[in-house]
Amino acid sequence: MTREQAEILGLQALSHIAAQDDLFAAFLAASGASPADLRARAADPAFLGAVLDFLLEDDRRVLDFAAAAGIAPTQPAEARARLPGGQAWHWT
């Protein structure tokens, strides 16, 4: 997955989250962002990484998004790895 594809998937995830009132409220609460912040930062790769982080916190969120977007459930994590701050952690 390219960085551009990862950013597009991040935007799709943001749209998916925004379309669901409960999920959108949870994202705003967790991120501290306002709806105006979302519009202003939607093109920021680091912000899109945070969107994917929120999605990846819960398997049900990932599965619901993957089903809605018609993608494999592994793609959000792949996209996250391509955006700033998403590099794999090395525990050893």
N, CA, C and O atoms as a GROMACS GRO file, in nm:
protein
  368
    1MET      N    1   0.085  -0.119   0.000
    1MET     CA    2   0.000   0.000   0.000
    1MET      C    3   0.089   0.124   0.000
    1MET      O    4   0.184   0.134   0.078
    2THR      N    5   0.058   0.217  -0.087
    2THR     CA    6   0.134   0.342  -0.093
    2THR      C    7   0.084   0.438   0.014
    2THR      O    8  -0.022   0.419   0.073
    3ARG      N    9   0.161   0.541   0.037
    3ARG     CA   10   0.119   0.642   0.133
    3ARG      C   11  -0.010   0.711   0.085
    3ARG      O   12  -0.099   0.739   0.165
    4GLU      N   13  -0.018   0.738  -0.044
    4GLU     CA   14  -0.139   0.801  -0.098
    4GLU      C   15  -0.261   0.711  -0.076
    4GLU      O   16  -0.368   0.760  -0.038
    5GLN      N   17  -0.247   0.582  -0.099
    5GLN     CA   18  -0.357   0.489  -0.074
    5GLN      C   19  -0.394   0.486   0.075
    5GLN      O   20  -0.512   0.477   0.110
    6ALA      N   21  -0.294   0.495   0.161
    6ALA     CA   22  -0.318   0.497   0.306
    6ALA      C   23  -0.396   0.622   0.345
    6ALA      O   24  -0.486   0.616   0.429
    7GLU      N   25  -0.361   0.736   0.285
    7GLU     CA   26  -0.433   0.859   0.315
    7GLU      C   27  -0.578   0.851   0.267
    7GLU      O   28  -0.669   0.897   0.336
    8ILE      N   29  -0.599   0.792   0.151
    8ILE     CA   30  -0.735   0.775   0.100
    8ILE      C   31  -0.815   0.686   0.192
    8ILE      O   32  -0.932   0.714   0.221
    9LEU      N   33  -0.754   0.578   0.239
    9LEU     CA   34  -0.825   0.489   0.331
    9LEU      C   35  -0.854   0.561   0.462
    9LEU      O   36  -0.960   0.540   0.522
   10GLY      N   37  -0.761   0.645   0.508
   10GLY     CA   38  -0.786   0.724   0.628
   10GLY      C   39  -0.904   0.818   0.610
   10GLY      O   40  -0.985   0.834   0.702
   11LEU      N   41  -0.916   0.879   0.494
   11LEU     CA   42  -1.031   0.965   0.465
   11LEU      C   43  -1.161   0.885   0.461
   11LEU      O   44  -1.264   0.930   0.509
   12GLN      N   45  -1.154   0.766   0.403
   12GLN     CA   46  -1.272   0.679   0.401
   12GLN      C   47  -1.312   0.641   0.544
   12GLN      O   48  -1.431   0.637   0.576
   13ALA      N   49  -1.214   0.614   0.628
   13ALA     CA   50  -1.242   0.580   0.767
   13ALA      C   51  -1.306   0.698   0.839
   13ALA      O   52  -1.400   0.681   0.916
   14LEU      N   53  -1.255   0.818   0.814
   14LEU     CA   54  -1.312   0.938   0.875
   14LEU      C   55  -1.457   0.956   0.832
   14LEU      O   56  -1.543   0.987   0.914
   15SER      N   57  -1.484   0.936   0.707
   15SER     CA   58  -1.620   0.947   0.654
   15SER      C   59  -1.711   0.841   0.718
   15SER      O   60  -1.825   0.870   0.754
   16HIS      N   61  -1.660   0.721   0.732
   16HIS     CA   62  -1.736   0.612   0.794
   16HIS      C   63  -1.769   0.647   0.939
   16HIS      O   64  -1.882   0.628   0.984
   17ILE      N   65  -1.672   0.697   1.011
   17ILE     CA   66  -1.693   0.735   1.151
   17ILE      C   67  -1.794   0.849   1.161
   17ILE      O   68  -1.885   0.844   1.243
   18ALA      N   69  -1.778   0.950   1.077
   18ALA     CA   70  -1.866   1.068   1.081
   18ALA      C   71  -2.011   1.034   1.047
   18ALA      O   72  -2.102   1.106   1.088
   19ALA      N   73  -2.032   0.927   0.973
   19ALA     CA   74  -2.167   0.890   0.932
   19ALA      C   75  -2.247   0.818   1.041
   19ALA      O   76  -2.366   0.791   1.024
   20GLN      N   77  -2.181   0.786   1.152
   20GLN     CA   78  -2.246   0.713   1.260
   20GLN      C   79  -2.242   0.799   1.387
   20GLN      O   80  -2.135   0.821   1.443
   21ASP      N   81  -2.356   0.845   1.429
   21ASP     CA   82  -2.363   0.942   1.540
   21ASP      C   83  -2.288   0.897   1.665
   21ASP      O   84  -2.209   0.973   1.719
   22ASP      N   85  -2.313   0.775   1.711
   22ASP     CA   86  -2.247   0.728   1.834
   22ASP      C   87  -2.096   0.717   1.816
   22ASP      O   88  -2.019   0.757   1.904
   23LEU      N   89  -2.055   0.662   1.704
   23LEU     CA   90  -1.912   0.646   1.678
   23LEU      C   91  -1.845   0.782   1.660
   23LEU      O   92  -1.733   0.803   1.707
   24PHE      N   93  -1.914   0.873   1.593
   24PHE     CA   94  -1.861   1.008   1.573
   24PHE      C   95  -1.844   1.080   1.706
   24PHE      O   96  -1.741   1.145   1.729
   25ALA      N   97  -1.942   1.070   1.793
   25ALA     CA   98  -1.932   1.132   1.926
   25ALA      C   99  -1.816   1.072   2.005
   25ALA      O  100  -1.744   1.143   2.074
   26ALA      N  101  -1.798   0.942   1.994
   26ALA     CA  102  -1.687   0.877   2.065
   26ALA      C  103  -1.553   0.923   2.010
   26ALA      O  104  -1.458   0.944   2.086
   27PHE      N  105  -1.544   0.940   1.877
   27PHE     CA  106  -1.420   0.987   1.817
   27PHE      C  107  -1.389   1.130   1.861
   27PHE      O  108  -1.276   1.161   1.896
   28LEU      N  109  -1.490   1.216   1.858
   28LEU     CA  110  -1.468   1.354   1.902
   28LEU      C  111  -1.424   1.358   2.047
   28LEU      O  112  -1.333   1.434   2.082
   29ALA      N  113  -1.486   1.278   2.132
   29ALA     CA  114  -1.449   1.276   2.274
   29ALA      C  115  -1.306   1.223   2.292
   29ALA      O  116  -1.230   1.278   2.371
   30ALA      N  117  -1.272   1.118   2.220
   30ALA     CA  118  -1.139   1.058   2.235
   30ALA      C  119  -1.029   1.147   2.179
   30ALA      O  120  -0.919   1.153   2.233
   31SER      N  121  -1.059   1.216   2.069
   31SER     CA  122  -0.956   1.296   2.003
   31SER      C  123  -0.948   1.439   2.055
   31SER      O  124  -0.845   1.505   2.041
   32GLY      N  125  -1.058   1.486   2.114
   32GLY     CA  126  -1.063   1.625   2.156
   32GLY      C  127  -1.085   1.721   2.040
   32GLY      O  128  -1.077   1.842   2.056
   33ALA      N  129  -1.113   1.664   1.923
   33ALA     CA  130  -1.134   1.746   1.804
   33ALA      C  131  -1.278   1.794   1.797
   33ALA      O  132  -1.369   1.734   1.854
   34SER      N  133  -1.296   1.903   1.726
   34SER     CA  134  -1.430   1.954   1.698
   34SER      C  135  -1.461   1.924   1.552
   34SER      O  136  -1.370   1.893   1.475
   35PRO      N  137  -1.587   1.934   1.512
   35PRO     CA  138  -1.617   1.916   1.369
   35PRO      C  139  -1.537   2.012   1.279
   35PRO      O  140  -1.499   1.975   1.168
   36ALA      N  141  -1.514   2.133   1.326
   36ALA     CA  142  -1.434   2.228   1.247
   36ALA      C  143  -1.289   2.179   1.234
   36ALA      O  144  -1.228   2.195   1.129
   37ASP      N  145  -1.236   2.119   1.341
   37ASP     CA  146  -1.101   2.063   1.335
   37ASP      C  147  -1.092   1.955   1.229
   37ASP      O  148  -0.991   1.945   1.158
   38LEU      N  149  -1.196   1.874   1.218
   38LEU     CA  150  -1.195   1.765   1.120
   38LEU      C  151  -1.182   1.820   0.979
   38LEU      O  152  -1.105   1.768   0.898
   39ARG      N  153  -1.258   1.923   0.951
   39ARG     CA  154  -1.251   1.983   0.817
   39ARG      C  155  -1.112   2.042   0.791
   39ARG      O  156  -1.058   2.030   0.681
   40ALA      N  157  -1.057   2.105   0.892
   40ALA     CA  158  -0.927   2.171   0.875
   40ALA      C  159  -0.812   2.071   0.865
   40ALA      O  160  -0.712   2.099   0.799
   41ARG      N  161  -0.825   1.955   0.928
   41ARG     CA  162  -0.713   1.862   0.936
   41ARG      C  163  -0.731   1.736   0.852
   41ARG      O  164  -0.646   1.646   0.856
   42ALA      N  165  -0.837   1.727   0.776
   42ALA     CA  166  -0.866   1.605   0.700
   42ALA      C  167  -0.756   1.570   0.600
   42ALA      O  168  -0.743   1.453   0.562
   43ALA      N  169  -0.678   1.666   0.556
   43ALA     CA  170  -0.569   1.639   0.461
   43ALA      C  171  -0.436   1.613   0.530
   43ALA      O  172  -0.335   1.589   0.463
   44ASP      N  173  -0.433   1.617   0.662
   44ASP     CA  174  -0.310   1.598   0.739
   44ASP      C  175  -0.286   1.449   0.761
   44ASP      O  176  -0.365   1.384   0.829
   45PRO      N  177  -0.178   1.392   0.705
   45PRO     CA  178  -0.152   1.249   0.721
   45PRO      C  179  -0.142   1.205   0.867
   45PRO      O  180  -0.185   1.094   0.901
   46ALA      N  181  -0.087   1.289   0.954
   46ALA     CA  182  -0.077   1.252   1.095
   46ALA      C  183  -0.216   1.243   1.158
   46ALA      O  184  -0.241   1.154   1.240
   47PHE      N  185  -0.306   1.333   1.121
   47PHE     CA  186  -0.442   1.327   1.172
   47PHE      C  187  -0.513   1.203   1.120
   47PHE      O  188  -0.586   1.137   1.195
   48LEU      N  189  -0.493   1.169   0.994
   48LEU     CA  190  -0.554   1.049   0.939
   48LEU      C  191  -0.501   0.924   1.009
   48LEU      O  192  -0.573   0.826   1.023
   49GLY      N  193  -0.376   0.930   1.052
   49GLY     CA  194  -0.322   0.821   1.134
   49GLY      C  195  -0.397   0.808   1.265
   49GLY      O  196  -0.425   0.698   1.310
   50ALA      N  197  -0.430   0.921   1.326
   50ALA     CA  198  -0.507   0.920   1.451
   50ALA      C  199  -0.648   0.864   1.428
   50ALA      O  200  -0.702   0.795   1.514
   51VAL      N  201  -0.706   0.895   1.312
   51VAL     CA  202  -0.837   0.839   1.277
   51VAL      C  203  -0.827   0.687   1.271
   51VAL      O  204  -0.912   0.616   1.326
   52LEU      N  205  -0.724   0.638   1.204
   52LEU     CA  206  -0.707   0.493   1.195
   52LEU      C  207  -0.674   0.431   1.330
   52LEU      O  208  -0.717   0.319   1.359
   53ASP      N  209  -0.600   0.502   1.414
   53ASP     CA  210  -0.574   0.452   1.550
   53ASP      C  211  -0.705   0.430   1.624
   53ASP      O  212  -0.724   0.327   1.688
   54PHE      N  213  -0.795   0.527   1.615
   54PHE     CA  214  -0.924   0.516   1.680
   54PHE      C  215  -1.000   0.395   1.626
   54PHE      O  216  -1.058   0.318   1.703
   55LEU      N  217  -1.000   0.379   1.498
   55LEU     CA  218  -1.070   0.266   1.436
   55LEU      C  219  -1.010   0.134   1.483
   55LEU      O  220  -1.082   0.039   1.514
   56LEU      N  221  -0.878   0.127   1.489
   56LEU     CA  222  -0.807   0.004   1.523
   56LEU      C  223  -0.816  -0.033   1.671
   56LEU      O  224  -0.777  -0.143   1.709
   57GLU      N  225  -0.867   0.056   1.753
   57GLU     CA  226  -0.882   0.027   1.896
   57GLU      C  227  -0.985  -0.082   1.924
   57GLU      O  228  -0.984  -0.142   2.031
   58ASP      N  229  -1.073  -0.108   1.828
   58ASP     CA  230  -1.183  -0.201   1.852
   58ASP      C  231  -1.204  -0.289   1.728
   58ASP      O  232  -1.225  -0.238   1.618
   59ASP      N  233  -1.199  -0.419   1.749
   59ASP     CA  234  -1.216  -0.511   1.636
   59ASP      C  235  -1.349  -0.491   1.564
   59ASP      O  236  -1.354  -0.500   1.442
   60ARG      N  237  -1.455  -0.463   1.637
   60ARG     CA  238  -1.586  -0.444   1.575
   60ARG      C  239  -1.583  -0.323   1.483
   60ARG      O  240  -1.643  -0.326   1.375
   61ARG      N  241  -1.514  -0.217   1.524
   61ARG     CA  242  -1.502  -0.098   1.438
   61ARG      C  243  -1.432  -0.134   1.307
   61ARG      O  244  -1.474  -0.094   1.199
   62VAL      N  245  -1.323  -0.209   1.320
   62VAL     CA  246  -1.247  -0.248   1.201
   62VAL      C  247  -1.332  -0.334   1.109
   62VAL      O  248  -1.336  -0.310   0.988
   63LEU      N  249  -1.398  -0.433   1.164
   63LEU     CA  250  -1.478  -0.523   1.082
   63LEU      C  251  -1.595  -0.451   1.016
   63LEU      O  252  -1.626  -0.476   0.900
   64ASP      N  253  -1.660  -0.362   1.090
   64ASP     CA  254  -1.771  -0.286   1.033
   64ASP      C  255  -1.723  -0.195   0.920
   64ASP      O  256  -1.786  -0.188   0.814
   65PHE      N  257  -1.610  -0.128   0.941
   65PHE     CA  258  -1.556  -0.041   0.838
   65PHE      C  259  -1.514  -0.123   0.716
   65PHE      O  260  -1.545  -0.085   0.603
   66ALA      N  261  -1.445  -0.233   0.738
   66ALA     CA  262  -1.400  -0.316   0.626
   66ALA      C  263  -1.518  -0.365   0.543
   66ALA      O  264  -1.513  -0.363   0.420
   67ALA      N  265  -1.624  -0.407   0.610
   67ALA     CA  266  -1.743  -0.454   0.538
   67ALA      C  267  -1.806  -0.340   0.459
   67ALA      O  268  -1.844  -0.358   0.343
   68ALA      N  269  -1.817  -0.224   0.520
   68ALA     CA  270  -1.878  -0.108   0.453
   68ALA      C  271  -1.794  -0.061   0.334
   68ALA      O  272  -1.848  -0.020   0.231
   69ALA      N  273  -1.663  -0.067   0.348
   69ALA     CA  274  -1.573  -0.018   0.244
   69ALA      C  275  -1.540  -0.125   0.140
   69ALA      O  276  -1.482  -0.095   0.036
   70GLY      N  277  -1.577  -0.250   0.168
   70GLY     CA  278  -1.547  -0.357   0.075
   70GLY      C  279  -1.399  -0.390   0.067
   70GLY      O  280  -1.346  -0.420  -0.041
   71ILE      N  281  -1.332  -0.384   0.182
   71ILE     CA  282  -1.188  -0.411   0.187
   71ILE      C  283  -1.160  -0.524   0.286
   71ILE      O  284  -1.247  -0.563   0.364
   72ALA      N  285  -1.040  -0.575   0.282
   72ALA     CA  286  -0.997  -0.676   0.378
   72ALA      C  287  -0.980  -0.610   0.515
   72ALA      O  288  -0.936  -0.495   0.522
   73PRO      N  289  -1.013  -0.680   0.622
   73PRO     CA  290  -0.998  -0.622   0.756
   73PRO      C  291  -0.853  -0.588   0.794
   73PRO      O  292  -0.830  -0.515   0.890
   74THR      N  293  -0.758  -0.638   0.720
   74THR     CA  294  -0.617  -0.607   0.747
   74THR      C  295  -0.573  -0.473   0.690
   74THR      O  296  -0.470  -0.419   0.730
   75GLN      N  297  -0.650  -0.419   0.598
   75GLN     CA  298  -0.607  -0.297   0.530
   75GLN      C  299  -0.598  -0.173   0.619
   75GLN      O  300  -0.507  -0.093   0.599
   76PRO      N  301  -0.687  -0.153   0.719
   76PRO     CA  302  -0.668  -0.036   0.804
   76PRO      C  303  -0.533  -0.037   0.878
   76PRO      O  304  -0.470   0.067   0.892
   77ALA      N  305  -0.490  -0.154   0.925
   77ALA     CA  306  -0.360  -0.162   0.993
   77ALA      C  307  -0.246  -0.138   0.894
   77ALA      O  308  -0.147  -0.075   0.927
   78GLU      N  309  -0.262  -0.190   0.772
   78GLU     CA  310  -0.160  -0.166   0.669
   78GLU      C  311  -0.151  -0.017   0.637
   78GLU      O  312  -0.041   0.037   0.623
   79ALA      N  313  -0.265   0.048   0.627
   79ALA     CA  314  -0.267   0.192   0.600
   79ALA      C  315  -0.203   0.268   0.714
   79ALA      O  316  -0.126   0.362   0.693
   80ARG      N  317  -0.236   0.228   0.836
   80ARG     CA  318  -0.181   0.298   0.954
   80ARG      C  319  -0.030   0.293   0.955
   80ARG      O  320   0.036   0.391   0.992
   81ALA      N  321   0.026   0.180   0.914
   81ALA     CA  322   0.172   0.165   0.913
   81ALA      C  323   0.240   0.258   0.812
   81ALA      O  324   0.358   0.287   0.827
   82ARG      N  325   0.167   0.305   0.712
   82ARG     CA  326   0.223   0.392   0.609
   82ARG      C  327   0.214   0.541   0.644
   82ARG      O  328   0.272   0.624   0.575
   83LEU      N  329   0.141   0.573   0.750
   83LEU     CA  330   0.123   0.714   0.788
   83LEU      C  331   0.214   0.750   0.905
   83LEU      O  332   0.261   0.661   0.976
   84PRO      N  333   0.240   0.879   0.926
   84PRO     CA  334   0.330   0.920   1.034
   84PRO      C  335   0.289   0.860   1.169
   84PRO      O  336   0.171   0.862   1.206
   85GLY      N  337   0.388   0.808   1.239
   85GLY     CA  338   0.364   0.750   1.372
   85GLY      C  339   0.315   0.608   1.368
   85GLY      O  340   0.289   0.550   1.474
   86GLY      N  341   0.301   0.550   1.251
   86GLY     CA  342   0.245   0.416   1.241
   86GLY      C  343   0.347   0.305   1.220
   86GLY      O  344   0.311   0.191   1.192
   87GLN      N  345   0.472   0.339   1.234
   87GLN     CA  346   0.575   0.238   1.214
   87GLN      C  347   0.561   0.131   1.322
   87GLN      O  348   0.519   0.159   1.434
   88ALA      N  349   0.595   0.010   1.286
   88ALA     CA  350   0.581  -0.104   1.378
   88ALA      C  351   0.669  -0.084   1.501
   88ALA      O  352   0.782  -0.036   1.493
   89TRP      N  353   0.615  -0.123   1.613
   89TRP     CA  354   0.689  -0.120   1.739
   89TRP      C  355   0.778  -0.244   1.748
   89TRP      O  356   0.738  -0.354   1.709
   90HIS      N  357   0.896  -0.225   1.798
   90HIS     CA  358   0.988  -0.337   1.819
   90HIS      C  359   1.005  -0.354   1.970
   90HIS      O  360   1.062  -0.268   2.037
   91TRP      N  361   0.955  -0.465   2.021
   91TRP     CA  362   0.955  -0.488   2.166
   91TRP      C  363   1.079  -0.558   2.215
   91TRP      O  364   1.095  -0.576   2.336
   92THR      N  365   1.167  -0.600   2.126
   92THR     CA  366   1.288  -0.670   2.171
   92THR      C  367   1.408  -0.583   2.154
   92THR      O  368   1.519  -0.625   2.187
   0.00000   0.00000   0.00000
